Amino acid sequence: MKQTISPSRPKQRYAAVLALSLGILAVLPFQSTVLENLDKTKNMLFTPVFLLIVCTANHLLRKEGESKHLLIITLSIGIFDLCNLFFLPVNWMVYVAQMAVIGFYLVYQKKSAGH
């Protein structure tokens, strides 16, 4: 039997990847001076941890169904924030920006499910 892919499915996945990227990259504008002043050891550890979380979350977004995208995004951003606490002091505005991104994705997901 031939499977058909609905046109909304790739849009959902791209929106989930965009939300994940924006949520994780929300750290950069508020922490740029702190990131510049990291010592060499912390900088060498921060990059692989960052890449591991992003790559694992991206793989899960591709593998899992649309119903789990919000959970994957929220957990990935939460794990990323916990790992950041080992490397740098996180500004409270980062959490506000990340909650806004998750909220926008939730609204988008609800709107697209209604169509």
C-alpha positions as CSV (number, residue, x, y, z in Angstrom):
1,M,0.0,0.0,0.0
2,K,1.3,3.4,-1.0
3,Q,1.6,6.0,1.8
4,T,0.8,9.6,1.1
5,I,2.5,12.4,3.0
6,S,0.2,15.3,4.0
7,P,1.4,18.7,3.0
8,S,1.1,20.0,6.5
9,R,3.5,17.5,7.9
10,P,6.8,19.1,6.5
11,K,5.5,22.5,7.6
12,Q,5.0,21.3,11.2
13,R,8.5,19.8,11.3
14,Y,10.1,22.9,9.9
15,A,8.2,25.1,12.4
16,A,9.4,22.7,15.2
17,V,13.0,23.0,14.1
18,L,12.7,26.8,13.8
19,A,11.2,27.0,17.3
20,L,13.9,24.7,18.7
21,S,16.7,26.8,17.0
22,L,15.2,30.1,18.2
23,G,14.7,28.8,21.7
24,I,18.3,27.6,22.0
25,L,19.8,30.6,20.2
26,A,17.9,32.9,22.6
27,V,20.9,32.6,24.9
28,L,23.3,34.4,22.5
29,P,21.9,38.0,22.6
30,F,21.8,38.1,26.4
31,Q,25.0,36.2,27.1
32,S,27.3,37.4,24.3
33,T,29.8,39.1,26.7
34,V,29.8,36.2,29.1
35,L,30.4,33.7,26.2
36,E,33.3,35.9,24.9
37,N,35.0,35.7,28.4
38,L,34.7,31.9,28.9
39,D,38.0,30.3,29.6
40,K,39.4,27.8,27.1
41,T,38.3,24.7,28.9
42,K,34.7,25.8,29.3
43,N,34.6,26.9,25.7
44,M,35.8,23.5,24.5
45,L,33.1,21.8,26.6
46,F,30.3,24.2,25.7
47,T,30.4,23.7,21.9
48,P,30.1,19.9,21.9
49,V,27.3,20.0,24.5
50,F,25.5,22.5,22.4
51,L,25.9,20.5,19.3
52,L,24.9,17.2,21.0
53,I,21.7,18.7,22.3
54,V,20.7,20.3,19.0
55,C,21.6,17.3,16.9
56,T,19.7,14.9,19.2
57,A,16.6,17.1,19.4
58,N,16.7,17.5,15.6
59,H,16.9,13.8,15.1
60,L,14.0,13.2,17.5
61,L,11.9,15.9,15.7
62,R,12.4,14.0,12.5
63,K,11.7,10.6,14.0
64,E,8.7,11.3,16.3
65,G,5.2,12.3,15.3
66,E,3.8,15.8,15.3
67,S,2.1,15.2,18.7
68,K,5.4,15.0,20.5
69,H,7.1,18.0,18.9
70,L,6.2,20.4,21.7
71,L,7.5,18.0,24.3
72,I,10.8,17.5,22.5
73,I,11.3,21.3,22.0
74,T,10.5,22.0,25.7
75,L,12.7,19.2,27.1
76,S,15.6,20.1,24.7
77,I,15.5,23.8,25.7
78,G,15.2,22.8,29.4
79,I,18.2,20.4,29.2
80,F,20.2,23.0,27.3
81,D,19.4,25.6,30.1
82,L,20.5,23.1,32.8
83,C,23.8,22.5,30.9
84,N,24.3,26.2,30.5
85,L,24.2,26.6,34.3
86,F,27.5,24.6,34.5
87,F,29.2,27.0,32.1
88,L,27.8,30.5,32.6
89,P,25.3,32.5,34.6
90,V,22.1,32.7,32.6
91,N,20.2,36.0,32.4
92,W,16.5,35.9,33.3
93,M,15.6,37.4,30.0
94,V,16.8,34.2,28.3
95,Y,14.0,32.3,30.0
96,V,11.4,34.9,29.0
97,A,12.5,34.7,25.4
98,Q,12.5,30.9,25.4
99,M,9.0,30.8,27.0
100,A,7.8,33.3,24.3
101,V,9.2,31.0,21.5
102,I,7.5,27.9,23.1
103,G,4.3,29.9,23.4
104,F,4.4,31.0,19.8
105,Y,5.0,27.4,18.7
106,L,2.1,26.2,20.8
107,V,-0.2,28.8,19.2
108,Y,1.0,27.8,15.7
109,Q,0.5,24.1,16.5
110,K,-3.0,24.7,17.8
111,K,-3.9,26.9,14.7
112,S,-2.6,24.3,12.2
113,A,-4.4,21.5,14.0
114,G,-7.6,23.4,13.7
115,H,-7.4,23.5,9.9
